[in-house]
């Protein structure tokens, strides 16, 4: 799926203040045709929504962008009442993917953006209004991201976490057995899936991560080559220098 150029945050204009709705037990929704865009993010509860002849289940993370002219219909389980964050706005361009909704998996980020948007707007100052629009733009980006890049399976999610952990702590001596256990895979399965996920076998990926960090330390700090090598777990400078040149094509002193 491709998408058109998304409107910049400067092209978004709020029509209402951001708000939360904890829907009443007897609540159901069937508004008149909307006159503007409406962002709707479900933060709690369950229900159903019908729009343009399609139906979707409402659950935490389900985020929808209604367009002018839409006539949605929704209801919820009175024993698991919906909590919805929303805001009406205008836009000078496309703001939602064709399917109009997506299940944002990072509920913590969604809740944080909603909370910051609400608090910033309530301050009422120019910075607060600017932050509110930026939060709205970020939520719209999350919806697009989820639509364009659906969540991967559990193994791919684990591999993404593992590759991130290696980049964050490249000086640690990661073992294949340890990493495979984190992914709940055998060593052979882990090596194959990791290489397919990152483009490199685990050992080489860790080396590249160490050398990338070494370059940052050499360029951005006053640490010597010897200090950088020691900080990243190398037992001697010579082996570090050989590996550095193998990866980068230059010596550490030329960084």
C-alpha positions as CSV (number, residue, x, y, z in Angstrom):
1,X,0.0,0.0,0.0
2,X,1.3,3.5,-0.8
3,X,0.1,6.7,0.6
4,X,-0.1,10.3,-0.6
5,X,1.9,13.1,1.0
6,X,0.4,13.6,4.4
7,X,-0.6,17.0,5.5
8,X,1.9,18.8,7.7
9,X,0.9,19.7,11.2
10,X,0.7,23.3,10.1
11,X,-2.3,22.3,7.9
12,X,-4.3,20.9,10.8
13,X,-6.7,23.2,12.6
14,X,-8.7,22.2,15.7
15,X,-12.4,22.6,15.8
16,X,-12.9,21.4,19.4
17,X,-10.6,20.9,22.3
18,X,-9.3,17.4,22.8
19,X,-11.5,15.4,25.2
20,X,-12.3,12.1,26.7
21,X,-15.7,10.3,26.7
22,X,-16.5,7.5,29.1
23,X,-19.6,6.4,27.3
24,X,-22.7,5.9,29.5
25,X,-24.1,2.4,30.0
26,X,-27.0,3.0,27.7
27,X,-24.9,4.9,25.1
28,X,-25.2,4.3,21.4
29,X,-23.9,6.7,18.7
30,X,-25.6,7.6,15.4
31,X,-24.7,11.2,14.6
32,X,-25.8,13.5,11.8
33,X,-23.4,13.6,8.8
34,X,-20.1,15.0,10.2
35,X,-19.1,18.4,9.1
36,X,-15.4,18.0,9.8
37,X,-12.7,15.3,10.6
38,X,-13.0,13.5,13.9
39,X,-10.2,11.5,15.5
40,X,-11.5,8.7,17.7
41,X,-9.1,6.6,19.8
42,X,-10.5,3.8,21.9
43,X,-8.5,3.6,25.2
44,X,-10.7,1.1,27.1
45,X,-13.8,-1.0,26.7
46,X,-15.3,-2.9,23.8
47,X,-18.0,-2.3,21.2
48,X,-18.7,-2.3,17.5
49,X,-18.7,0.3,14.8
50,X,-20.3,0.5,11.4
51,X,-19.1,2.9,8.7
52,X,-19.6,2.8,4.9
53,X,-21.2,-0.6,5.1
54,X,-18.2,-2.1,7.0
55,X,-18.1,-3.2,10.6
56,X,-15.2,-3.3,13.0
57,X,-14.8,-4.4,16.6
58,X,-13.9,-1.6,19.0
59,X,-11.1,-2.4,21.5
60,X,-8.3,-0.5,23.2
61,X,-5.9,0.9,20.5
62,X,-8.5,1.0,17.7
63,X,-8.1,4.4,16.2
64,X,-10.4,5.9,13.6
65,X,-10.4,9.1,11.5
66,X,-13.9,10.0,10.4
67,X,-14.2,12.3,7.4
68,X,-16.8,15.1,6.6
69,X,-20.0,13.5,5.5
70,X,-19.5,10.3,7.4
71,X,-22.5,8.8,9.3
72,X,-21.0,6.2,11.6
73,X,-23.0,4.1,14.1
74,X,-21.5,2.6,17.2
75,X,-22.5,0.8,20.4
76,X,-20.7,-0.8,23.3
77,X,-20.9,-3.4,26.0
78,X,-22.4,-1.7,29.0
79,X,-20.3,-3.9,31.3
80,X,-17.1,-2.8,29.5
81,X,-17.9,0.8,28.7
82,X,-15.9,2.6,26.1
83,X,-13.4,5.3,27.0
84,X,-12.7,7.3,23.9
85,X,-10.2,10.1,23.3
86,X,-11.2,12.4,20.4
87,X,-11.0,15.8,18.7
88,X,-12.7,17.5,15.8
89,X,-10.4,19.1,13.3
90,X,-10.0,20.5,9.8
91,X,-7.2,19.5,7.4
92,X,-6.0,20.7,4.0
93,X,-5.2,17.3,2.6
94,X,-5.3,13.5,3.3
95,X,-5.2,12.5,6.9
96,X,-6.1,8.8,7.0
97,X,-5.4,5.6,5.2
98,X,-8.2,4.2,2.9
99,X,-9.6,1.8,5.5
100,X,-10.0,4.7,7.9
101,X,-9.0,2.8,11.1
102,X,-6.1,0.8,12.5
103,X,-5.3,-1.0,15.7
104,X,-2.4,0.9,17.3
105,X,-0.5,-1.7,19.3
106,X,1.6,0.7,21.3
107,X,-1.3,1.7,23.6
108,X,1.1,3.4,26.1
109,X,2.2,5.8,23.4
110,X,-1.3,6.4,22.3
111,X,-2.5,7.2,25.8
112,X,0.5,9.4,26.4
113,X,-0.1,11.5,23.3
114,X,-3.8,11.8,24.2
115,X,-2.9,12.9,27.7
116,X,-0.3,15.4,26.6
117,X,-2.7,16.8,24.0
118,X,-5.4,17.3,26.6
119,X,-3.1,18.9,29.2
120,X,-1.4,21.1,26.7
121,X,-4.6,22.5,25.3
122,X,-6.0,23.2,28.7
123,X,-3.0,25.4,29.4
124,X,-4.4,27.7,26.7
125,X,-1.0,29.3,25.8
126,X,0.5,29.4,22.3
127,X,3.0,26.6,23.2
128,X,0.1,24.4,24.4
129,X,-1.9,24.9,21.3
130,X,1.2,24.1,19.2
131,X,1.8,20.9,21.2
132,X,-1.8,19.8,20.8
133,X,-1.6,20.0,17.1
134,X,1.7,18.1,17.1
135,X,0.1,15.4,19.2
136,X,-2.8,15.1,16.8
137,X,-0.3,14.8,13.9
138,X,1.6,12.1,15.7
139,X,-1.5,10.1,16.4
140,X,-2.4,10.4,12.7
141,X,1.1,9.1,11.8
142,X,0.6,6.2,14.1
143,X,-2.6,5.2,12.3
144,X,-0.8,5.5,9.0
145,X,2.1,3.5,10.2
146,X,-0.1,0.7,11.5
147,X,-2.0,0.6,8.3
148,X,1.1,0.5,6.1
149,X,3.2,-1.7,8.3
150,X,1.0,-4.2,10.1
151,X,2.3,-5.7,13.3
152,X,4.7,-8.6,12.8
153,X,4.3,-11.9,14.5
154,X,5.6,-12.6,18.0
155,X,8.9,-14.0,16.8
156,X,9.6,-10.9,14.6
157,X,8.6,-8.7,17.6
158,X,11.1,-10.5,19.8
159,X,13.8,-10.3,17.1
160,X,13.2,-6.5,16.9
161,X,13.6,-6.2,20.7
162,X,16.8,-8.3,20.6
163,X,18.4,-6.3,17.8
164,X,17.5,-3.1,19.7
165,X,19.1,-4.5,22.9
166,X,22.3,-5.3,21.0
167,X,22.5,-1.8,19.6
168,X,21.8,-0.2,23.0
169,X,24.5,-2.3,24.7
170,X,27.0,-3.3,22.1
171,X,29.9,-3.8,24.5
172,X,28.2,-6.7,26.1
173,X,29.2,-10.1,25.0
174,X,25.9,-11.5,23.8
175,X,25.8,-15.3,23.3
176,X,23.7,-17.1,20.7
177,X,22.2,-19.4,23.4
178,X,21.1,-16.4,25.5
179,X,19.6,-14.6,22.5
180,X,17.9,-17.7,21.2
181,X,16.3,-18.3,24.6
182,X,15.0,-14.7,24.6
183,X,13.3,-15.4,21.3
184,X,12.1,-18.9,22.4
185,X,13.8,-20.5,19.5
186,X,16.5,-23.1,19.0
187,X,20.0,-21.8,18.2
188,X,19.7,-22.8,14.6
189,X,16.2,-21.3,14.2
190,X,17.2,-18.1,15.9
191,X,20.3,-17.6,13.7
192,X,18.2,-18.2,10.6
193,X,15.4,-15.9,11.6
194,X,17.7,-13.2,13.0
195,X,19.7,-13.1,9.7
196,X,16.4,-12.9,7.7
197,X,15.1,-10.1,10.0
198,X,18.3,-7.9,10.1
199,X,20.3,-9.0,7.0
200,X,23.2,-10.1,9.2
201,X,23.9,-13.2,11.4
202,X,23.8,-12.4,15.1
203,X,27.6,-12.4,15.6
204,X,28.3,-10.1,12.7
205,X,25.3,-7.8,13.7
206,X,26.9,-7.4,17.2
207,X,30.2,-6.6,15.7
208,X,28.7,-3.9,13.4
209,X,26.9,-2.5,16.5
210,X,30.1,-2.3,18.4
211,X,32.0,-0.6,15.6
212,X,29.2,1.9,15.1
213,X,29.3,2.8,18.8
214,X,33.1,3.0,18.6
215,X,32.9,5.5,15.8
216,X,30.5,7.6,17.9
217,X,32.8,7.5,20.9
218,X,35.9,8.3,18.8
219,X,34.2,11.3,17.1
220,X,32.1,12.7,19.9
221,X,34.3,12.2,23.0
222,X,37.9,12.7,24.1
223,X,38.3,9.0,24.7
224,X,41.5,7.4,23.3
225,X,41.5,4.4,20.9
226,X,42.6,2.3,23.9
227,X,39.8,3.6,26.1
228,X,37.2,3.0,23.4
229,X,38.4,-0.6,22.8
230,X,38.3,-1.4,26.5
231,X,34.9,0.2,27.0
232,X,33.5,-2.0,24.2
233,X,34.9,-5.2,25.6
234,X,37.9,-5.7,23.4
235,X,40.9,-7.5,25.2
236,X,43.5,-5.7,23.1
237,X,43.7,-2.6,20.9
238,X,45.2,-4.6,18.0
239,X,42.1,-6.8,17.6
240,X,39.8,-3.8,17.9
241,X,41.8,-1.9,15.2
242,X,41.7,-4.9,12.8
243,X,37.9,-5.3,13.3
244,X,37.4,-1.6,13.0
245,X,39.3,-1.4,9.7
246,X,37.5,-4.5,8.4
247,X,34.1,-2.9,8.9
248,X,34.9,0.8,8.1
249,X,37.8,0.6,5.8
250,X,39.9,2.9,7.9
251,X,41.8,2.8,11.2
252,X,40.3,4.0,14.5
253,X,42.7,6.9,14.6
254,X,41.3,8.2,11.3
255,X,37.7,8.2,12.5
